Amino acid sequence: MTDDDPGTTADDAETAGDSAESGTAVRGDRFSGGPARAFLSSLAADDAIFAADLAVDRAHVVMLAEQGIVDDAVAGEILAALESVEAAGHGALPDGEDVHEAIETAVIDRVGPDGGRMHTARSRNDEVATCIRYRLREDLLAVAEATLTLREALLEVAEAHAETVMPGYTHLQPAQPTTVGHYLLSYEGGIARDTERLLGAYDRTNRSPLGGAAFAGTPFDVDRERTADLLGFDGLVRNSMDAASARDFLAEAATACATLSTTLSGLAEDLILFSNKGFLELSDDYSSTSSIMPQKKNPDTLELTRGVAGDAIGEATGTLSLLKGLPRAYNRDLQRAHASVFAVADDVREAAEVAAGAVATADWAEGTLASAAGDGFSTATGVADLLAAGGMPFRTAHEIVAAAAEGIGDADDPATAAAKVDEAAREITGEPLSAHVSREDVEAALDPTESVASRDSAGGPAPDAVAEALAASGVELDDDAEELATRRDALAAATERLETEVATYV
Ligand code: ARG
């Protein structure tokens, strides 16, 4: 039996007080034991929603008092008991099937039977759904914040290397020269969409199911808007059956994390390959070494970043598989859905932060990148574009350059390569290149830096286009940071509102 095993221990029996002998406050001596007890209990994993449950209890009790459903004096006693339960911590909770039951038992232990009024007009079904959303929204904001940190790092390095020429690849074969700035902006664009997805998932998570009760509402005159407001929710999950049952917000959070970590794994893979080619050196802070080969500097942090994607994809698949085909309304399967989403969100957040650090501190080997930028006749497309711009059909230009490519090696200087293109042109069209373009322009097109500078279409790698993209991305990043801060502020304000209300009773 481990420390966090929910089964009975001497300590549990002590803290549970009288209720330990008679099961819990909720079940008395029915359903209180048996061999499946540990299997049924989520108490250990519920550590993640201990703070959430206390907040939900407080908001509910304040609302019950305001609606005249419980006396102010009883509300005060319950709220005081909740403070003492909070101070004692999750580990001090009495035994129970879950944190909701254990906190209720602890409240009744402190207040007496009136403590049992706390659970008026609600069920553990709307209660747990509210707790999960309350907790998950913090996780989503933390992951979203990590995406902002990473975007900031990508933009900074992209700006510093807006003119650092490097080889660009398709199929992992040299394709066209680009710049480090343009390359990094490609990931910034992807991560910006991840920020959007996470904030969208947040907005759909941040709705209150509280007051839905077991699934079928309650005869008590509850004020659902009030509890939603005290807990910082932007609105309600209106239908009470939807409120108790829905976990699509969990699936959405898991897939948003999985999508982000898939983008991160691509970035990690690239940087691992680039460090293998000597294009980049990771800082020691983001590397590890071998226990036997003293010369080794390994990109372990990036490998782990790549690895987290496996867990995140597994989590998204697992969540959807658990939810698939579940009938309305509440089923206990749901107890297994959320804790692992919280854990994966944490891993993905950390992976994004580590990726940000690795990007911000890596050293790009400008010389090596420049000399590799033209490898594999990667400027060929630019030469074909030049011929087409000079009036030749693009398909003919493509044919000429393809024919020349066979004879052009990495060692050829621009003059030699241009001569080979000229030869191919004569063979294929019967005309010299000079009929269409100057030799000078052909040589320029063969130069990786010139090649990059010529591709100045919107979003392209030319320094001007990169500068424009950097400016636009910077504005979007600031906007997203504001969106995040607005949500954080709203949550902090709600926490204050709830504290202020509670203080009027205690
Ligand atoms: N621990 C449970 C969960 O996480 C709480 C809800 C229990 N509801 C019930 N009807 N058994 O889902």
Residues whose N, C-alpha, C, O or C-beta is under 5 A from the ligand:
A	BS01	LIG	S42 D98 R124 N125 V128 L334 Q335
